[in-house]
Amino acid sequence: MTSINYDKMSFMDRLKEVGMRPDHDFGLSWIKREGQGRVFYMALGHDERIYAETAMMEHLLAGMQYVLGDLKADDSPSKKKTTH
């Protein structure tokens, strides 16, 4: 999973957030099983220049391969550790 570290966001960026998650876990890219299928989600890509980056294209390709069943990955649900 790719995510945003909320604690490192600037105050102004935090003000832009809608629907604040209490666990501050903002997933930007993830995989999961859905019934008999697979899901790949990626919220990166608001600027087409990122698709010129090799690492981004490799990430996107891996996600598509996972959905097709060509790439094995641990898609078991994880439990996020919480600290109080």
N, CA, C and O atoms as a Maestro MAE file, in Angstrom:
{
 s_m_m2io_version
 :::
 2.0.0
}

f_m_ct {
 s_m_title
 :::
 protein
 m_atom[336] {
  # First column is atom index #
  i_m_mmod_type
  r_m_x_coord
  r_m_y_coord
  r_m_z_coord
  i_m_residue_number
  s_m_chain_name
  s_m_pdb_residue_name
  s_m_pdb_atom_name
  i_m_atomic_number
  :::
  1 25 0.837 -1.177 0.000 1 A "MET " " N  " 7
  2 3 0.000 0.000 0.000 1 A "MET " " CA " 6
  3 2 0.880 1.237 0.000 1 A "MET " " C  " 6
  4 15 1.923 1.269 0.654 1 A "MET " " O  " 8
  5 25 0.466 2.230 -0.718 2 A "THR " " N  " 7
  6 3 1.092 3.543 -0.713 2 A "THR " " CA " 6
  7 2 0.143 4.467 0.024 2 A "THR " " C  " 6
  8 15 -1.063 4.444 -0.223 2 A "THR " " O  " 8
  9 25 0.670 5.278 0.923 3 A "SER " " N  " 7
  10 3 -0.215 6.139 1.703 3 A "SER " " CA " 6
  11 2 0.445 7.472 2.004 3 A "SER " " C  " 6
  12 15 1.639 7.662 1.770 3 A "SER " " O  " 8
  13 25 -0.349 8.382 2.525 4 A "ILE " " N  " 7
  14 3 0.114 9.710 2.927 4 A "ILE " " CA " 6
  15 2 0.401 9.692 4.416 4 A "ILE " " C  " 6
  16 15 -0.396 9.169 5.195 4 A "ILE " " O  " 8
  17 25 1.527 10.255 4.820 5 A "ASN " " N  " 7
  18 3 1.831 10.411 6.234 5 A "ASN " " CA " 6
  19 2 1.206 11.728 6.680 5 A "ASN " " C  " 6
  20 15 1.782 12.798 6.482 5 A "ASN " " O  " 8
  21 25 0.038 11.639 7.274 6 A "TYR " " N  " 7
  22 3 -0.720 12.826 7.670 6 A "TYR " " CA " 6
  23 2 0.077 13.712 8.618 6 A "TYR " " C  " 6
  24 15 -0.022 14.937 8.552 6 A "TYR " " O  " 8
  25 25 0.857 13.109 9.489 7 A "ASP " " N  " 7
  26 3 1.605 13.882 10.472 7 A "ASP " " CA " 6
  27 2 2.661 14.782 9.836 7 A "ASP " " C  " 6
  28 15 3.112 15.741 10.463 7 A "ASP " " O  " 8
  29 25 3.062 14.486 8.597 8 A "LYS " " N  " 7
  30 3 4.066 15.309 7.917 8 A "LYS " " CA " 6
  31 2 3.451 16.321 6.953 8 A "LYS " " C  " 6
  32 15 4.170 17.090 6.316 8 A "LYS " " O  " 8
  33 25 2.117 16.319 6.845 9 A "MET " " N  " 7
  34 3 1.451 17.281 5.957 9 A "MET " " CA " 6
  35 2 1.500 18.674 6.574 9 A "MET " " C  " 6
  36 15 1.481 18.827 7.795 9 A "MET " " O  " 8
  37 25 1.562 19.677 5.719 10 A "SER " " N  " 7
  38 3 1.537 21.048 6.220 10 A "SER " " CA " 6
  39 2 0.144 21.376 6.749 10 A "SER " " C  " 6
  40 15 -0.835 20.727 6.381 10 A "SER " " O  " 8
  41 25 0.063 22.362 7.593 11 A "PHE " " N  " 7
  42 3 -1.218 22.785 8.149 11 A "PHE " " CA " 6
  43 2 -2.185 23.174 7.034 11 A "PHE " " C  " 6
  44 15 -3.368 22.842 7.098 11 A "PHE " " O  " 8
  45 25 -1.689 23.876 6.013 12 A "MET " " N  " 7
  46 3 -2.558 24.316 4.916 12 A "MET " " CA " 6
  47 2 -3.094 23.120 4.127 12 A "MET " " C  " 6
  48 15 -4.252 23.128 3.711 12 A "MET " " O  " 8
  49 25 -2.270 22.099 3.918 13 A "ASP " " N  " 7
  50 3 -2.743 20.902 3.220 13 A "ASP " " CA " 6
  51 2 -3.774 20.146 4.062 13 A "ASP " " C  " 6
  52 15 -4.727 19.584 3.522 13 A "ASP " " O  " 8
  53 25 -3.584 20.132 5.365 14 A "ARG " " N  " 7
  54 3 -4.560 19.471 6.239 14 A "ARG " " CA " 6
  55 2 -5.921 20.148 6.155 14 A "ARG " " C  " 6
  56 15 -6.952 19.484 6.260 14 A "ARG " " O  " 8
  57 25 -5.931 21.453 5.969 15 A "LEU " " N  " 7
  58 3 -7.203 22.183 5.870 15 A "LEU " " CA " 6
  59 2 -7.991 21.779 4.625 15 A "LEU " " C  " 6
  60 15 -9.213 21.925 4.596 15 A "LEU " " O  " 8
  61 25 -7.312 21.277 3.605 16 A "LYS " " N  " 7
  62 3 -7.967 20.875 2.360 16 A "LYS " " CA " 6
  63 2 -8.669 19.524 2.470 16 A "LYS " " C  " 6
  64 15 -9.501 19.190 1.626 16 A "LYS " " O  " 8
  65 25 -8.345 18.750 3.491 17 A "GLU " " N  " 7
  66 3 -8.887 17.407 3.634 17 A "GLU " " CA " 6
  67 2 -10.370 17.431 3.969 17 A "GLU " " C  " 6
  68 15 -10.821 18.212 4.806 17 A "GLU " " O  " 8
  69 25 -11.109 16.572 3.307 18 A "VAL " " N  " 7
  70 3 -12.534 16.404 3.554 18 A "VAL " " CA " 6
  71 2 -12.750 14.972 4.019 18 A "VAL " " C  " 6
  72 15 -12.122 14.049 3.501 18 A "VAL " " O  " 8
  73 25 -13.625 14.782 4.983 19 A "GLY " " N  " 7
  74 3 -13.884 13.432 5.456 19 A "GLY " " CA " 6
  75 2 -12.686 12.850 6.168 19 A "GLY " " C  " 6
  76 15 -12.227 11.756 5.838 19 A "GLY " " O  " 8
  77 25 -12.180 13.576 7.141 20 A "MET " " N  " 7
  78 3 -10.974 13.169 7.854 20 A "MET " " CA " 6
  79 2 -11.139 11.782 8.472 20 A "MET " " C  " 6
  80 15 -12.124 11.511 9.159 20 A "MET " " O  " 8
  81 25 -10.177 10.921 8.224 21 A "ARG " " N  " 7
  82 3 -10.182 9.587 8.822 21 A "ARG " " CA " 6
  83 2 -9.564 9.678 10.213 21 A "ARG " " C  " 6
  84 15 -8.507 10.287 10.377 21 A "ARG " " O  " 8
  85 25 -10.198 9.089 11.206 22 A "PRO " " N  " 7
  86 3 -9.645 9.166 12.560 22 A "PRO " " CA " 6
  87 2 -8.298 8.461 12.701 22 A "PRO " " C  " 6
  88 15 -7.511 8.813 13.579 22 A "PRO " " O  " 8
  89 25 -8.018 7.462 11.844 23 A "ASP " " N  " 7
  90 3 -6.738 6.768 11.934 23 A "ASP " " CA " 6
  91 2 -5.651 7.413 11.080 23 A "ASP " " C  " 6
  92 15 -4.514 6.940 11.064 23 A "ASP " " O  " 8
  93 25 -5.991 8.485 10.371 24 A "HIS " " N  " 7
  94 3 -5.049 9.230 9.515 24 A "HIS " " CA " 6
  95 2 -4.414 8.346 8.455 24 A "HIS " " C  " 6
  96 15 -3.288 8.607 8.032 24 A "HIS " " O  " 8
  97 25 -5.106 7.318 8.023 25 A "ASP " " N  " 7
  98 3 -4.603 6.390 7.014 25 A "ASP " " CA " 6
  99 2 -5.255 6.729 5.678 25 A "ASP " " C  " 6
  100 15 -6.418 6.397 5.449 25 A "ASP " " O  " 8
  101 25 -4.519 7.379 4.814 26 A "PHE " " N  " 7
  102 3 -5.026 7.802 3.517 26 A "PHE " " CA " 6
  103 2 -4.336 6.984 2.433 26 A "PHE " " C  " 6
  104 15 -3.270 7.359 1.947 26 A "PHE " " O  " 8
  105 25 -4.949 5.866 2.059 27 A "GLY " " N  " 7
  106 3 -4.361 5.001 1.056 27 A "GLY " " CA " 6
  107 2 -4.414 5.627 -0.332 27 A "GLY " " C  " 6
  108 15 -5.469 6.086 -0.768 27 A "GLY " " O  " 8
  109 25 -3.294 5.646 -1.016 28 A "LEU " " N  " 7
  110 3 -3.219 6.171 -2.377 28 A "LEU " " CA " 6
  111 2 -3.148 5.066 -3.413 28 A "LEU " " C  " 6
  112 15 -3.472 5.273 -4.582 28 A "LEU " " O  " 8
  113 25 -2.723 3.894 -2.975 29 A "SER " " N  " 7
  114 3 -2.608 2.761 -3.876 29 A "SER " " CA " 6
  115 2 -2.689 1.500 -3.033 29 A "SER " " C  " 6
  116 15 -1.989 1.356 -2.031 29 A "SER " " O  " 8
  117 25 -3.563 0.584 -3.459 30 A "TRP " " N  " 7
  118 3 -3.716 -0.648 -2.707 30 A "TRP " " CA " 6
  119 2 -4.336 -1.732 -3.568 30 A "TRP " " C  " 6
  120 15 -4.878 -1.476 -4.643 30 A "TRP " " O  " 8
  121 25 -4.237 -2.967 -3.052 31 A "ILE " " N  " 7
  122 3 -4.846 -4.123 -3.719 31 A "ILE " " CA " 6
  123 2 -5.721 -4.840 -2.706 31 A "ILE " " C  " 6
  124 15 -5.516 -4.729 -1.497 31 A "ILE " " O  " 8
  125 25 -6.706 -5.583 -3.220 32 A "LYS " " N  " 7
  126 3 -7.512 -6.420 -2.337 32 A "LYS " " CA " 6
  127 2 -8.291 -7.429 -3.159 32 A "LYS " " C  " 6
  128 15 -8.501 -7.254 -4.359 32 A "LYS " " O  " 8
  129 25 -8.710 -8.475 -2.494 33 A "ARG " " N  " 7
  130 3 -9.596 -9.466 -3.098 33 A "ARG " " CA " 6
  131 2 -11.022 -8.964 -2.947 33 A "ARG " " C  " 6
  132 15 -11.382 -8.380 -1.925 33 A "ARG " " O  " 8
  133 25 -11.814 -9.192 -3.955 34 A "GLU " " N  " 7
  134 3 -13.234 -8.836 -3.933 34 A "GLU " " CA " 6
  135 2 -13.985 -10.011 -4.544 34 A "GLU " " C  " 6
  136 15 -13.996 -10.189 -5.762 34 A "GLU " " O  " 8
  137 25 -14.612 -10.811 -3.685 35 A "GLY " " N  " 7
  138 3 -15.266 -12.019 -4.189 35 A "GLY " " CA " 6
  139 2 -14.227 -12.922 -4.823 35 A "GLY " " C  " 6
  140 15 -13.219 -13.255 -4.199 35 A "GLY " " O  " 8
  141 25 -14.474 -13.322 -6.070 36 A "GLN " " N  " 7
  142 3 -13.517 -14.154 -6.797 36 A "GLN " " CA " 6
  143 2 -12.523 -13.322 -7.604 36 A "GLN " " C  " 6
  144 15 -11.649 -13.871 -8.275 36 A "GLN " " O  " 8
  145 25 -12.656 -11.990 -7.537 37 A "GLY " " N  " 7
  146 3 -11.793 -11.116 -8.330 37 A "GLY " " CA " 6
  147 2 -10.755 -10.392 -7.494 37 A "GLY " " C  " 6
  148 15 -10.625 -10.617 -6.291 37 A "GLY " " O  " 8
  149 25 -10.027 -9.522 -8.159 38 A "ARG " " N  " 7
  150 3 -8.979 -8.725 -7.534 38 A "ARG " " CA " 6
  151 2 -9.182 -7.264 -7.892 38 A "ARG " " C  " 6
  152 15 -9.657 -6.943 -8.981 38 A "ARG " " O  " 8
  153 25 -8.819 -6.380 -6.967 39 A "VAL " " N  " 7
  154 3 -8.954 -4.940 -7.170 39 A "VAL " " CA " 6
  155 2 -7.595 -4.282 -6.992 39 A "VAL " " C  " 6
  156 15 -6.859 -4.594 -6.056 39 A "VAL " " O  " 8
  157 25 -7.271 -3.372 -7.898 40 A "PHE " " N  " 7
  158 3 -6.086 -2.513 -7.780 40 A "PHE " " CA " 6
  159 2 -6.594 -1.086 -7.838 40 A "PHE " " C  " 6
  160 15 -7.288 -0.704 -8.780 40 A "PHE " " O  " 8
  161 25 -6.249 -0.296 -6.829 41 A "TYR " " N  " 7
  162 3 -6.673 1.101 -6.771 41 A "TYR " " CA " 6
  163 2 -5.434 1.971 -6.741 41 A "TYR " " C  " 6
  164 15 -4.477 1.677 -6.025 41 A "TYR " " O  " 8
  165 25 -5.450 3.040 -7.516 42 A "MET " " N  " 7
  166 3 -4.343 3.985 -7.521 42 A "MET " " CA " 6
  167 2 -4.898 5.389 -7.694 42 A "MET " " C  " 6
  168 15 -5.518 5.702 -8.711 42 A "MET " " O  " 8
  169 25 -4.670 6.232 -6.695 43 A "ALA " " N  " 7
  170 3 -5.145 7.614 -6.746 43 A "ALA " " CA " 6
  171 2 -4.039 8.565 -7.177 43 A "ALA " " C  " 6
  172 15 -4.166 9.780 -7.024 43 A "ALA " " O  " 8
  173 25 -2.975 8.029 -7.704 44 A "LEU " " N  " 7
  174 3 -1.884 8.862 -8.207 44 A "LEU " " CA " 6
  175 2 -2.136 9.075 -9.692 44 A "LEU " " C  " 6
  176 15 -2.599 8.160 -10.373 44 A "LEU " " O  " 8
  177 25 -1.849 10.228 -10.191 45 A "GLY " " N  " 7
  178 3 -2.002 10.420 -11.621 45 A "GLY " " CA " 6
  179 2 -2.782 11.644 -12.014 45 A "GLY " " C  " 6
  180 15 -3.356 11.689 -13.102 45 A "GLY " " O  " 8
  181 25 -2.817 12.643 -11.150 46 A "HIS " " N  " 7
  182 3 -3.528 13.872 -11.476 46 A "HIS " " CA " 6
  183 2 -2.762 14.727 -12.484 46 A "HIS " " C  " 6
  184 15 -3.302 15.689 -13.029 46 A "HIS " " O  " 8
  185 25 -1.537 14.380 -12.720 47 A "ASP " " N  " 7
  186 3 -0.696 15.111 -13.673 47 A "ASP " " CA " 6
  187 2 -0.075 14.082 -14.606 47 A "ASP " " C  " 6
  188 15 0.613 13.168 -14.151 47 A "ASP " " O  " 8
  189 25 -0.306 14.217 -15.885 48 A "GLU " " N  " 7
  190 3 0.159 13.200 -16.840 48 A "GLU " " CA " 6
  191 2 1.677 13.048 -16.870 48 A "GLU " " C  " 6
  192 15 2.173 12.049 -17.392 48 A "GLU " " O  " 8
  193 25 2.423 13.993 -16.336 49 A "ARG " " N  " 7
  194 3 3.886 13.889 -16.332 49 A "ARG " " CA " 6
  195 2 4.381 12.699 -15.516 49 A "ARG " " C  " 6
  196 15 5.483 12.204 -15.753 49 A "ARG " " O  " 8
  197 25 3.575 12.233 -14.549 50 A "ILE " " N  " 7
  198 3 4.047 11.107 -13.733 50 A "ILE " " CA " 6
  199 2 4.198 9.842 -14.565 50 A "ILE " " C  " 6
  200 15 4.958 8.948 -14.194 50 A "ILE " " O  " 8
  201 25 3.489 9.754 -15.676 51 A "TYR " " N  " 7
  202 3 3.563 8.555 -16.507 51 A "TYR " " CA " 6
  203 2 4.849 8.491 -17.333 51 A "TYR " " C  " 6
  204 15 5.077 7.516 -18.049 51 A "TYR " " O  " 8
  205 25 5.676 9.511 -17.238 52 A "ALA " " N  " 7
  206 3 6.998 9.482 -17.850 52 A "ALA " " CA " 6
  207 2 8.019 8.894 -16.880 52 A "ALA " " C  " 6
  208 15 9.167 8.652 -17.253 52 A "ALA " " O  " 8
  209 25 7.604 8.668 -15.644 53 A "GLU " " N  " 7
  210 3 8.485 8.115 -14.621 53 A "GLU " " CA " 6
  211 2 8.450 6.587 -14.671 53 A "GLU " " C  " 6
  212 15 7.383 5.977 -14.595 53 A "GLU " " O  " 8
  213 25 9.612 5.988 -14.797 54 A "THR " " N  " 7
  214 3 9.711 4.534 -14.889 54 A "THR " " CA " 6
  215 2 9.092 3.850 -13.677 54 A "THR " " C  " 6
  216 15 8.365 2.868 -13.829 54 A "THR " " O  " 8
  217 25 9.367 4.350 -12.483 55 A "ALA " " N  " 7
  218 3 8.835 3.722 -11.270 55 A "ALA " " CA " 6
  219 2 7.308 3.740 -11.256 55 A "ALA " " C  " 6
  220 15 6.684 2.780 -10.806 55 A "ALA " " O  " 8
  221 25 6.711 4.803 -11.736 56 A "MET " " N  " 7
  222 3 5.253 4.891 -11.765 56 A "MET " " CA " 6
  223 2 4.666 3.905 -12.771 56 A "MET " " C  " 6
  224 15 3.649 3.266 -12.498 56 A "MET " " O  " 8
  225 25 5.298 3.782 -13.923 57 A "MET " " N  " 7
  226 3 4.824 2.832 -14.921 57 A "MET " " CA " 6
  227 2 4.981 1.390 -14.423 57 A "MET " " C  " 6
  228 15 4.123 0.548 -14.689 57 A "MET " " O  " 8
  229 25 6.060 1.106 -13.711 58 A "GLU " " N  " 7
  230 3 6.253 -0.228 -13.145 58 A "GLU " " CA " 6
  231 2 5.174 -0.523 -12.103 58 A "GLU " " C  " 6
  232 15 4.667 -1.643 -12.036 58 A "GLU " " O  " 8
  233 25 4.826 0.464 -11.302 59 A "HIS " " N  " 7
  234 3 3.782 0.320 -10.288 59 A "HIS " " CA " 6
  235 2 2.430 0.043 -10.954 59 A "HIS " " C  " 6
  236 15 1.699 -0.856 -10.538 59 A "HIS " " O  " 8
  237 25 2.115 0.802 -11.963 60 A "LEU " " N  " 7
  238 3 0.855 0.621 -12.689 60 A "LEU " " CA " 6
  239 2 0.806 -0.752 -13.368 60 A "LEU " " C  " 6
  240 15 -0.220 -1.430 -13.319 60 A "LEU " " O  " 8
  241 25 1.893 -1.156 -13.990 61 A "LEU " " N  " 7
  242 3 1.954 -2.464 -14.633 61 A "LEU " " CA " 6
  243 2 1.773 -3.587 -13.604 61 A "LEU " " C  " 6
  244 15 1.045 -4.548 -13.852 61 A "LEU " " O  " 8
  245 25 2.433 -3.461 -12.458 62 A "ALA " " N  " 7
  246 3 2.293 -4.481 -11.416 62 A "ALA " " CA " 6
  247 2 0.845 -4.570 -10.948 62 A "ALA " " C  " 6
  248 15 0.338 -5.665 -10.707 62 A "ALA " " O  " 8
  249 25 0.182 -3.436 -10.818 63 A "GLY " " N  " 7
  250 3 -1.228 -3.449 -10.422 63 A "GLY " " CA " 6
  251 2 -2.096 -4.149 -11.446 63 A "GLY " " C  " 6
  252 15 -2.986 -4.917 -11.081 63 A "GLY " " O  " 8
  253 25 -1.854 -3.900 -12.705 64 A "MET " " N  " 7
  254 3 -2.631 -4.568 -13.755 64 A "MET " " CA " 6
  255 2 -2.337 -6.065 -13.781 64 A "MET " " C  " 6
  256 15 -3.242 -6.875 -13.983 64 A "MET " " O  " 8
  257 25 -1.074 -6.431 -13.577 65 A "GLN " " N  " 7
  258 3 -0.720 -7.850 -13.551 65 A "GLN " " CA " 6
  259 2 -1.377 -8.551 -12.364 65 A "GLN " " C  " 6
  260 15 -1.809 -9.697 -12.482 65 A "GLN " " O  " 8
  261 25 -1.454 -7.867 -11.225 66 A "TYR " " N  " 7
  262 3 -2.129 -8.437 -10.059 66 A "TYR " " CA " 6
  263 2 -3.599 -8.698 -10.375 66 A "TYR " " C  " 6
  264 15 -4.114 -9.776 -10.081 66 A "TYR " " O  " 8
  265 25 -4.274 -7.721 -10.971 67 A "VAL " " N  " 7
  266 3 -5.701 -7.859 -11.293 67 A "VAL " " CA " 6
  267 2 -5.930 -9.028 -12.244 67 A "VAL " " C  " 6
  268 15 -6.916 -9.753 -12.112 67 A "VAL " " O  " 8
  269 25 -5.036 -9.212 -13.189 68 A "LEU " " N  " 7
  270 3 -5.162 -10.299 -14.160 68 A "LEU " " CA " 6
  271 2 -4.781 -11.656 -13.585 68 A "LEU " " C  " 6
  272 15 -5.035 -12.688 -14.206 68 A "LEU " " O  " 8
  273 25 -4.171 -11.660 -12.394 69 A "GLY " " N  " 7
  274 3 -3.742 -12.919 -11.794 69 A "GLY " " CA " 6
  275 2 -2.350 -13.340 -12.206 69 A "GLY " " C  " 6
  276 15 -1.910 -14.434 -11.852 69 A "GLY " " O  " 8
  277 25 -1.645 -12.499 -12.948 70 A "ASP " " N  " 7
  278 3 -0.293 -12.822 -13.414 70 A "ASP " " CA " 6
  279 2 0.790 -12.504 -12.380 70 A "ASP " " C  " 6
  280 15 1.931 -12.943 -12.523 70 A "ASP " " O  " 8
  281 25 0.438 -11.747 -11.346 71 A "LEU " " N  " 7
  282 3 1.400 -11.356 -10.316 71 A "LEU " " CA " 6
  283 2 0.837 -11.760 -8.967 71 A "LEU " " C  " 6
  284 15 -0.225 -11.293 -8.555 71 A "LEU " " O  " 8
  285 25 1.557 -12.626 -8.292 72 A "LYS " " N  " 7
  286 3 1.141 -13.051 -6.965 72 A "LYS " " CA " 6
  287 2 1.551 -11.990 -5.951 72 A "LYS " " C  " 6
  288 15 2.666 -11.472 -6.009 72 A "LYS " " O  " 8
  289 25 0.665 -11.671 -5.034 73 A "ALA " " N  " 7
  290 3 0.952 -10.660 -4.012 73 A "ALA " " CA " 6
  291 2 0.167 -11.005 -2.754 73 A "ALA " " C  " 6
  292 15 -0.894 -11.625 -2.822 73 A "ALA " " O  " 8
  293 25 0.687 -10.608 -1.634 74 A "ASP " " N  " 7
  294 3 -0.024 -10.813 -0.376 74 A "ASP " " CA " 6
  295 2 -1.155 -9.796 -0.306 74 A "ASP " " C  " 6
  296 15 -0.925 -8.614 -0.048 74 A "ASP " " O  " 8
  297 25 -2.361 -10.257 -0.535 75 A "ASP " " N  " 7
  298 3 -3.511 -9.356 -0.507 75 A "ASP " " CA " 6
  299 2 -4.411 -9.636 0.692 75 A "ASP " " C  " 6
  300 15 -5.589 -9.279 0.700 75 A "ASP " " O  " 8
  301 25 -3.835 -10.279 1.703 76 A "SER " " N  " 7
  302 3 -4.605 -10.518 2.909 76 A "SER " " CA " 6
  303 2 -4.765 -9.198 3.676 76 A "SER " " C  " 6
  304 15 -3.848 -8.376 3.700 76 A "SER " " O  " 8
  305 25 -5.912 -9.003 4.289 77 A "PRO " " N  " 7
  306 3 -6.126 -7.748 5.049 77 A "PRO " " CA " 6
  307 2 -5.097 -7.625 6.152 77 A "PRO " " C  " 6
  308 15 -4.743 -8.608 6.802 77 A "PRO " " O  " 8
  309 25 -4.625 -6.419 6.355 78 A "SER " " N  " 7
  310 3 -3.646 -6.177 7.421 78 A "SER " " CA " 6
  311 2 -4.329 -5.401 8.541 78 A "SER " " C  " 6
  312 15 -5.318 -4.699 8.329 78 A "SER " " O  " 8
  313 25 -3.788 -5.547 9.700 79 A "LYS " " N  " 7
  314 3 -4.300 -4.805 10.854 79 A "LYS " " CA " 6
  315 2 -3.299 -3.732 11.183 79 A "LYS " " C  " 6
  316 15 -2.138 -4.015 11.478 79 A "LYS " " O  " 8
  317 25 -3.757 -2.487 11.130 80 A "LYS " " N  " 7
  318 3 -2.883 -1.372 11.415 80 A "LYS " " CA " 6
  319 2 -2.667 -1.273 12.921 80 A "LYS " " C  " 6
  320 15 -3.609 -1.348 13.709 80 A "LYS " " O  " 8
  321 25 -1.424 -1.105 13.291 81 A "LYS " " N  " 7
  322 3 -1.120 -0.933 14.713 81 A "LYS " " CA " 6
  323 2 -1.548 0.458 15.133 81 A "LYS " " C  " 6
  324 15 -1.325 1.428 14.410 81 A "LYS " " O  " 8
  325 25 -2.153 0.555 16.286 82 A "THR " " N  " 7
  326 3 -2.544 1.857 16.815 82 A "THR " " CA " 6
  327 2 -1.786 2.106 18.093 82 A "THR " " C  " 6
  328 15 -1.513 1.187 18.866 82 A "THR " " O  " 8
  329 25 -1.453 3.352 18.303 83 A "THR " " N  " 7
  330 3 -0.763 3.735 19.542 83 A "THR " " CA " 6
  331 2 -1.617 4.753 20.257 83 A "THR " " C  " 6
  332 15 -2.267 5.588 19.627 83 A "THR " " O  " 8
  333 25 -1.615 4.682 21.534 84 A "HIS " " N  " 7
  334 3 -2.410 5.619 22.347 84 A "HIS " " CA " 6
  335 2 -1.512 6.374 23.283 84 A "HIS " " C  " 6
  336 15 -1.985 7.211 24.052 84 A "HIS " " O  " 8
  :::
 }
 m_bond[335] {
  # First column is bond index #
  i_m_from
  i_m_to
  i_m_order
  :::
  1 1 2 1
  2 2 3 1
  3 3 4 2
  4 3 5 1
  5 5 6 1
  6 6 7 1
  7 7 8 2
  8 7 9 1
  9 9 10 1
  10 10 11 1
  11 11 12 2
  12 11 13 1
  13 13 14 1
  14 14 15 1
  15 15 16 2
  16 15 17 1
  17 17 18 1
  18 18 19 1
  19 19 20 2
  20 19 21 1
  21 21 22 1
  22 22 23 1
  23 23 24 2
  24 23 25 1
  25 25 26 1
  26 26 27 1
  27 27 28 2
  28 27 29 1
  29 29 30 1
  30 30 31 1
  31 31 32 2
  32 31 33 1
  33 33 34 1
  34 34 35 1
  35 35 36 2
  36 35 37 1
  37 37 38 1
  38 38 39 1
  39 39 40 2
  40 39 41 1
  41 41 42 1
  42 42 43 1
  43 43 44 2
  44 43 45 1
  45 45 46 1
  46 46 47 1
  47 47 48 2
  48 47 49 1
  49 49 50 1
  50 50 51 1
  51 51 52 2
  52 51 53 1
  53 53 54 1
  54 54 55 1
  55 55 56 2
  56 55 57 1
  57 57 58 1
  58 58 59 1
  59 59 60 2
  60 59 61 1
  61 61 62 1
  62 62 63 1
  63 63 64 2
  64 63 65 1
  65 65 66 1
  66 66 67 1
  67 67 68 2
  68 67 69 1
  69 69 70 1
  70 70 71 1
  71 71 72 2
  72 71 73 1
  73 73 74 1
  74 74 75 1
  75 75 76 2
  76 75 77 1
  77 77 78 1
  78 78 79 1
  79 79 80 2
  80 79 81 1
  81 81 82 1
  82 82 83 1
  83 83 84 2
  84 83 85 1
  85 85 86 1
  86 86 87 1
  87 87 88 2
  88 87 89 1
  89 89 90 1
  90 90 91 1
  91 91 92 2
  92 91 93 1
  93 93 94 1
  94 94 95 1
  95 95 96 2
  96 95 97 1
  97 97 98 1
  98 98 99 1
  99 99 100 2
  100 99 101 1
  101 101 102 1
  102 102 103 1
  103 103 104 2
  104 103 105 1
  105 105 106 1
  106 106 107 1
  107 107 108 2
  108 107 109 1
  109 109 110 1
  110 110 111 1
  111 111 112 2
  112 111 113 1
  113 113 114 1
  114 114 115 1
  115 115 116 2
  116 115 117 1
  117 117 118 1
  118 118 119 1
  119 119 120 2
  120 119 121 1
  121 121 122 1
  122 122 123 1
  123 123 124 2
  124 123 125 1
  125 125 126 1
  126 126 127 1
  127 127 128 2
  128 127 129 1
  129 129 130 1
  130 130 131 1
  131 131 132 2
  132 131 133 1
  133 133 134 1
  134 134 135 1
  135 135 136 2
  136 135 137 1
  137 137 138 1
  138 138 139 1
  139 139 140 2
  140 139 141 1
  141 141 142 1
  142 142 143 1
  143 143 144 2
  144 143 145 1
  145 145 146 1
  146 146 147 1
  147 147 148 2
  148 147 149 1
  149 149 150 1
  150 150 151 1
  151 151 152 2
  152 151 153 1
  153 153 154 1
  154 154 155 1
  155 155 156 2
  156 155 157 1
  157 157 158 1
  158 158 159 1
  159 159 160 2
  160 159 161 1
  161 161 162 1
  162 162 163 1
  163 163 164 2
  164 163 165 1
  165 165 166 1
  166 166 167 1
  167 167 168 2
  168 167 169 1
  169 169 170 1
  170 170 171 1
  171 171 172 2
  172 171 173 1
  173 173 174 1
  174 174 175 1
  175 175 176 2
  176 175 177 1
  177 177 178 1
  178 178 179 1
  179 179 180 2
  180 179 181 1
  181 181 182 1
  182 182 183 1
  183 183 184 2
  184 183 185 1
  185 185 186 1
  186 186 187 1
  187 187 188 2
  188 187 189 1
  189 189 190 1
  190 190 191 1
  191 191 192 2
  192 191 193 1
  193 193 194 1
  194 194 195 1
  195 195 196 2
  196 195 197 1
  197 197 198 1
  198 198 199 1
  199 199 200 2
  200 199 201 1
  201 201 202 1
  202 202 203 1
  203 203 204 2
  204 203 205 1
  205 205 206 1
  206 206 207 1
  207 207 208 2
  208 207 209 1
  209 209 210 1
  210 210 211 1
  211 211 212 2
  212 211 213 1
  213 213 214 1
  214 214 215 1
  215 215 216 2
  216 215 217 1
  217 217 218 1
  218 218 219 1
  219 219 220 2
  220 219 221 1
  221 221 222 1
  222 222 223 1
  223 223 224 2
  224 223 225 1
  225 225 226 1
  226 226 227 1
  227 227 228 2
  228 227 229 1
  229 229 230 1
  230 230 231 1
  231 231 232 2
  232 231 233 1
  233 233 234 1
  234 234 235 1
  235 235 236 2
  236 235 237 1
  237 237 238 1
  238 238 239 1
  239 239 240 2
  240 239 241 1
  241 241 242 1
  242 242 243 1
  243 243 244 2
  244 243 245 1
  245 245 246 1
  246 246 247 1
  247 247 248 2
  248 247 249 1
  249 249 250 1
  250 250 251 1
  251 251 252 2
  252 251 253 1
  253 253 254 1
  254 254 255 1
  255 255 256 2
  256 255 257 1
  257 257 258 1
  258 258 259 1
  259 259 260 2
  260 259 261 1
  261 261 262 1
  262 262 263 1
  263 263 264 2
  264 263 265 1
  265 265 266 1
  266 266 267 1
  267 267 268 2
  268 267 269 1
  269 269 270 1
  270 270 271 1
  271 271 272 2
  272 271 273 1
  273 273 274 1
  274 274 275 1
  275 275 276 2
  276 275 277 1
  277 277 278 1
  278 278 279 1
  279 279 280 2
  280 279 281 1
  281 281 282 1
  282 282 283 1
  283 283 284 2
  284 283 285 1
  285 285 286 1
  286 286 287 1
  287 287 288 2
  288 287 289 1
  289 289 290 1
  290 290 291 1
  291 291 292 2
  292 291 293 1
  293 293 294 1
  294 294 295 1
  295 295 296 2
  296 295 297 1
  297 297 298 1
  298 298 299 1
  299 299 300 2
  300 299 301 1
  301 301 302 1
  302 302 303 1
  303 303 304 2
  304 303 305 1
  305 305 306 1
  306 306 307 1
  307 307 308 2
  308 307 309 1
  309 309 310 1
  310 310 311 1
  311 311 312 2
  312 311 313 1
  313 313 314 1
  314 314 315 1
  315 315 316 2
  316 315 317 1
  317 317 318 1
  318 318 319 1
  319 319 320 2
  320 319 321 1
  321 321 322 1
  322 322 323 1
  323 323 324 2
  324 323 325 1
  325 325 326 1
  326 326 327 1
  327 327 328 2
  328 327 329 1
  329 329 330 1
  330 330 331 1
  331 331 332 2
  332 331 333 1
  333 333 334 1
  334 334 335 1
  335 335 336 2
  :::
 }
}
